[in-house]
Amino acid sequence: RRYALDLRFANLENGQVVRGRVREIAKSGEGIMINVGAERNAFLPWEEFGPPFPVPLRLGSVRNFTVLRKRRLMSGASTVYLTLRGGNLSRPGGYFETLNQRFNFTNQSVKEFAGMSREKWLDA
């Protein structure tokens, strides 16, 4: 296995093993953000926690992750998907497209919430 030496997103490769710290649940609620020492946090989707049973992770815990895929965002920034699953890194057709659609918030507006108190609860 290859271990990261220079942890800039541009230098990460699929299959590379990186050491990371669990930072937070992603704002989308679809996984967790992992600090791998790069300019941005990487993303670990729930689906990549590893079969047959999910690996327990606590905020602040440190462990090795495998780079699953890099993706260039429309803003020009990059995001990196991580996995804890062993074996082959290939995924079924449409897997990443589905992930990308679920996490694409570029067309959403929050104007309606401008000026709303942070203490106010909303029913949804």
C-alpha positions as a Python dict, from the first residue, in 0.01 Angstrom:
ca = {
    (1, 'R'): (0, 0, 0),
    (2, 'R'): (107, 356, -67),
    (3, 'Y'): (96, 604, 220),
    (4, 'A'): (51, 976, 162),
    (5, 'L'): (356, 1198, 200),
    (6, 'D'): (228, 1523, 51),
    (7, 'L'): (-137, 1552, 146),
    (8, 'R'): (-257, 1804, -107),
    (9, 'F'): (-575, 1681, -273),
    (10, 'A'): (-412, 1715, -614),
    (11, 'N'): (-146, 1460, -513),
    (12, 'L'): (-376, 1195, -368),
    (13, 'E'): (-438, 884, -577),
    (14, 'N'): (-714, 625, -579),
    (15, 'G'): (-613, 335, -355),
    (16, 'Q'): (-375, 546, -148),
    (17, 'V'): (-390, 492, 229),
    (18, 'V'): (-414, 807, 438),
    (19, 'R'): (-426, 862, 812),
    (20, 'G'): (-722, 1075, 916),
    (21, 'R'): (-914, 1208, 1214),
    (22, 'V'): (-1295, 1202, 1230),
    (23, 'R'): (-1404, 1569, 1238),
    (24, 'E'): (-1782, 1590, 1207),
    (25, 'I'): (-2095, 1453, 1050),
    (26, 'A'): (-2128, 1603, 702),
    (27, 'K'): (-2380, 1885, 666),
    (28, 'S'): (-2566, 1669, 415),
    (29, 'G'): (-2606, 1400, 683),
    (30, 'E'): (-2487, 1140, 430),
    (31, 'G'): (-2152, 1055, 592),
    (32, 'I'): (-1869, 1204, 793),
    (33, 'M'): (-1588, 1449, 724),
    (34, 'I'): (-1233, 1328, 781),
    (35, 'N'): (-929, 1552, 832),
    (36, 'V'): (-645, 1390, 636),
    (37, 'G'): (-409, 1685, 673),
    (38, 'A'): (-493, 1833, 331),
    (39, 'E'): (-634, 2175, 251),
    (40, 'R'): (-990, 2043, 297),
    (41, 'N'): (-1157, 1757, 480),
    (42, 'A'): (-1225, 1437, 287),
    (43, 'F'): (-1566, 1266, 283),
    (44, 'L'): (-1655, 915, 401),
    (45, 'P'): (-2008, 820, 283),
    (46, 'W'): (-2208, 589, 512),
    (47, 'E'): (-2202, 324, 238),
    (48, 'E'): (-1823, 305, 268),
    (49, 'F'): (-1804, 217, 639),
    (50, 'G'): (-1724, -140, 548),
    (51, 'P'): (-1913, -469, 523),
    (52, 'P'): (-2018, -692, 672),
    (53, 'F'): (-2058, -462, 974),
    (54, 'P'): (-1998, -87, 995),
    (55, 'V'): (-1673, 16, 1162),
    (56, 'P'): (-1744, 216, 1479),
    (57, 'L'): (-1598, 566, 1458),
    (58, 'R'): (-1608, 839, 1721),
    (59, 'L'): (-1548, 1208, 1672),
    (60, 'G'): (-1176, 1268, 1711),
    (61, 'S'): (-1075, 905, 1649),
    (62, 'V'): (-777, 847, 1419),
    (63, 'R'): (-733, 559, 1176),
    (64, 'N'): (-628, 468, 821),
    (65, 'F'): (-863, 529, 530),
    (66, 'T'): (-830, 444, 161),
    (67, 'V'): (-883, 707, -109),
    (68, 'L'): (-1178, 583, -313),
    (69, 'R'): (-1210, 864, -568),
    (70, 'K'): (-1126, 1229, -628),
    (71, 'R'): (-1379, 1466, -780),
    (72, 'R'): (-1340, 1820, -913),
    (73, 'L'): (-1631, 2043, -812),
    (74, 'M'): (-1784, 2309, -1035),
    (75, 'S'): (-1630, 2575, -809),
    (76, 'G'): (-1285, 2441, -901),
    (77, 'A'): (-1229, 2291, -556),
    (78, 'S'): (-1175, 1918, -514),
    (79, 'T'): (-1335, 1664, -287),
    (80, 'V'): (-1202, 1321, -199),
    (81, 'Y'): (-1419, 1020, -119),
    (82, 'L'): (-1273, 773, 132),
    (83, 'T'): (-1360, 414, 215),
    (84, 'L'): (-1310, 167, 498),
    (85, 'R'): (-1421, -126, 282),
    (86, 'G'): (-1154, -374, 188),
    (87, 'G'): (-1085, -522, -151),
    (88, 'N'): (-1162, -384, -493),
    (89, 'L'): (-1224, -10, -528),
    (90, 'S'): (-1459, -47, -825),
    (91, 'R'): (-1822, 39, -759),
    (92, 'P'): (-2139, -39, -956),
    (93, 'G'): (-2223, 178, -1254),
    (94, 'G'): (-2385, 503, -1146),
    (95, 'Y'): (-2257, 478, -787),
    (96, 'F'): (-2057, 803, -793),
    (97, 'E'): (-2313, 985, -1005),
    (98, 'T'): (-2575, 902, -740),
    (99, 'L'): (-2344, 1025, -464),
    (100, 'N'): (-2271, 1343, -659),
    (101, 'Q'): (-2641, 1415, -709),
    (102, 'R'): (-2716, 1360, -341),
    (103, 'F'): (-2440, 1601, -237),
    (104, 'N'): (-2490, 1867, -503),
    (105, 'F'): (-2624, 2172, -324),
    (106, 'T'): (-2530, 2427, -592),
    (107, 'N'): (-2891, 2481, -707),
    (108, 'Q'): (-3033, 2527, -359),
    (109, 'S'): (-3101, 2868, -212),
    (110, 'V'): (-3122, 2961, 154),
    (111, 'K'): (-3253, 3315, 94),
    (112, 'E'): (-3583, 3225, 258),
    (113, 'F'): (-3399, 3166, 586),
    (114, 'A'): (-3210, 3495, 590),
    (115, 'G'): (-3265, 3684, 914),
    (116, 'M'): (-3421, 3385, 1089),
    (117, 'S'): (-3314, 3335, 1447),
    (118, 'R'): (-3072, 3046, 1508),
    (119, 'E'): (-3287, 2943, 1803),
    (120, 'K'): (-3603, 2896, 1594),
    (121, 'W'): (-3702, 2536, 1523),
    (122, 'L'): (-3867, 2446, 1195),
    (123, 'D'): (-4107, 2161, 1121),
    (124, 'A'): (-4028, 1969, 807),
}
